[in-house]
Amino acid sequence: MRYNLSEISEVIKNRRTIYPEQFSDRKIHKEQVELLLNNAQWAPTHGNTQPWRFKVFMEEGLPKLSDFLSKTYLKLTSKEDQNDMKLSKMINRPLKSSVVIAICMERQKEEKILEIEEIEAVACAIQNLHLSCTAYGLGGFWATPKLIYSTEMNDFLGLGEKDKCLGLFYIGYPSIEWPKAHRKPLEYTTEWIVE
């Protein structure tokens, strides 16, 4: 065996969503974020297009993101569909986080690779990021509010017309005990075809 598989399995099994409301005030340093993003970039990518792009909000960037999210939520959501709890999350989650990363897909100009495959590559990068957070003892939360798929979001992030924001990834040190979870046994999710 090339690596300690039991340790890798433990990291995978211990990955959890930890919400910004569960973060402490302890700050994450830029060097830590660079390590996390370097690991994210080692995701599989068809044709080696490496479509992931990261927009990192820290320090004074966090109130800027909070302001954009709350104003855009109010702009894009009809009065009757607006929800005070959702608005509160748009405002407060960036402010409770040490780092928020807008994780984006830059569409290949030649479009040789199917868009879905580029999206899948970015999703794999997010998994690498989340597993790296787990190994580091950092809480992570991949959020996908509807407004991230808007023209307003693309403009805010400086993305091209065919590019997409695929999520906001909130990171912070947990202020809670690491959550436990479970998964269904393999027989509920797997079919073996042997002949």
N, C-alpha and C positions, 0 to 999 in steps of 0.2 A: 504494500500500500504506500502511495507517495505522500499522503497527508493523514493526519489523525482524523479519520472519518467520524469518530464518535463526537469530537469537538465541533466539527462542521455540522453534524446532525443536530447537536444541542443548540447551536446558533440559529439554525433554520427553525427548529421547534419553539424556540423562545422569542422569535420575532413577534412583536405585539404592536398594535396601534395604541399609542399613548397621546392623548389629546393635549392641546396647549393649556387647557384649564388645569392639567395635572403636572405642569412644568414648574420647576423652582426658578428663583431669580438668578441662579448661577449662569454665567455667560460662557458661550462657546467661542473659542479663538478661531481666527481665519485659517490657521494652519490645520486645525482639525477638520474644517469644512473642505479644505483642499484635499486632504486624505480621503474623505468620504466621496468626493466627486471623482477623484482619480479611480477609485474602485468602481464607481458607477459606470465609468467609461469603458470598462472591460466586459460589458454585456455583449451577447452575440448580435451580429448585424449582417444581414444579407448583403452581399456585394461590398462589404466593409464601408458602407456609406456613412456610418457613425452619425445618425441624424439627431442625436440628443443635443440640446442647447440648454444651458443653465443660467438663470438670472437670479443672483443671490442678493437677498435683502437682509441687511444687518444694520444695527445702530440706527442712524437717522432715516435709513431706507424703510424701516418697519412702520413708522407713522405715515409715511408717504403711501405705502401699500394699503394700510388700514383705511386711509382717506379715500383712495381710489376704489377699493372694494365696496365700501359702504355707499358711496355716491353712485357707483355703477349699478349696484343692487337696486337702489331706489329708482334709478332711471329706467332699468330694463324690466322691472317687475311691476305689474299693474297694481294699483292701490288695493284692490280687493284680494290680491294674492300675497301682498307684503306680510311678512311675519316678523314680529318684534324679536323673537329668539334668533332667527336667522340673521337679522340685521345686527344684533348684538355680537354674534359670532364673527361676522365680517369685520366689525370694528375692533373687537378685543383679541381675537386669536393672533393676529400679527404682533400685537403689543405684549402678549404673554410669552411670545417665543423669543429665543435667542437668535434664531435664523429662520428665514422662510425662503425656499428655493422654488421659483417658478420653473417647472420642468417642461421643456418645449421640444417639438419636433420640427426640424428644418427640412422642408420638402426638397428632395433632390431635383435640380433644374431639369435634368434629362428625363426624369420620371421613369427610369428603367425598372426600378423596384416598385412593386405595388405599395400604395399608401398604407394599407393595413399592416404590411410587413415592417414598415418604418415605425408605425405606432407600436407594434409588438416589440421592436428593438428598444424603444424608449421605455416601455413598461418593464422590460428586463433590467434596464439601467436603474429604474426606480427600485426594483427588488434588490439589486446589488447595494444601492444606497441604504435601504432599510435594514438589510442584514448587517452592513457595516456599522450603522447606528447601534444595532443590538449588541454587536461585539464590543463596541466602545462604551456601552452602558448609557447611551443616549436614547431619549424617547423620540419617536417619529410618527407623523400622521400625514397620510396622503389624502388630500381633500380635492374634490372635483365639483365645486359648485357650478351651476349651469353657466354663470357669467364668464367662466374662463374660456368658453368656446365662442365668445363674441368678437366682433370687429373691434369693439372698444378695448378688449383685453389685448388683442394683437397690436393695436396702436400704442397702448401703454407700454408694452414690452418691446416695441420696435421690431415686430415680426413681419415677415412677408405675407402676402395675400394667401398663399397656399400652406403657410406654416400653421402650427397649432400649439396652443398651450394645453398640456395633458394633465396638469395638476399643480397644486401648490403643496409643497412638502414642508411641513412645520417641524422644527427640531428644537429640543431643549433637554436639560437635565430633568429627570422625573423627580417629583416631590412625593411620589407614592411608592408603595411596594410594587415590584415588577408583577404585572398581571399574569394569571394562569389561564390556560384555555385547553380545548380539546378538539380533535377532529374525528369524523366518522371513521370506523374501521375500513380498511382497504376493500373488503368484500362488497361494501355499499357503493363504491365508486369505480370499480375496476372489472373489466370483462377480459378474460384470457382467451385468445383465439389460437388454438394449437394445431388445428387440422383443417 
